[in-house]
């Protein structure tokens, strides 16, 4: 991928429950970024303290981001 090419990423962010027996909270974000590091960094900046991971990436996700009007270097919760 070239420096001027953005790609789409699905980032899953999970918060561990405060109380035992409760389910963990999972948030899913559609991110348009130049690479995995930027994608994770964008979400981490607004949601610190959660566990973030890339669950998927590729041109089909980039196309979905474009349909939703997501600009490069931004994300939207889905």
N, C-alpha and C positions, 0 to 999 in steps of 0.2 A: 504494500500500500504506500503510495507516495505521500509526501509531506502535506500536500494540498487536498488530499482525499480524506473525507470523513466516512466513518462507518457507524452502523447501528449496533447497539448493545442492549441486551436485557440484563439489568442489574437487580439482584434480589438482596434486600436488606432485612436483617432479622434482629429483633430485640429479644433478649432473654426475659422470661417472665419475672416480675418482682416477687411473686408468691409461688411457692411450690404447688404443683397440681394445676396450674393455669397454663394454657397454651402460649407458645411464643408468638409474638406479633411479626408478621411477614409483610413487607411492602415491596412492590415490584415497580421498577422504573424503566422507561424506554429512553435511552440516552443516545445522542448523536455526538460523537467525539472522534478525535483523530486516532486514538489507540485505547487499549484497555486501561492503562494507567490514568489517562485523562478521564475516561468514563467513571472509574471508581473514585477519582479525586473530586469530580463534580458532585457526586452524591454524598461523599464523606463530608464535604465542606458544609453542607446543609443539614446533615444527619450524623453528627459525630457520635461515637460510642456504640454504633450498631455494627454488626458483622455484615460486610458487603462482599458479594461475589458475582462474577459474570456467569450467567446461566446460558446465554446464547449470544451469537453475533453473526453478522454477515449481511449480504446485499438485500435479502428479503426483509430484514429488520430495518435497514437503512431506508428502503422503499416505504415501509410502514411509517417510519418517523416523518418522511417527506409528506405523506398523505395527511398526517396529523398536524403539519405545519411546524414541526420542531426544528429549530435553527441549530446549526453547528455550535457545539460547545454548551448545549442546554439539554434539559431532560424534562420528562413529564411522568407523573405517577400513573400507572395503568392498573 
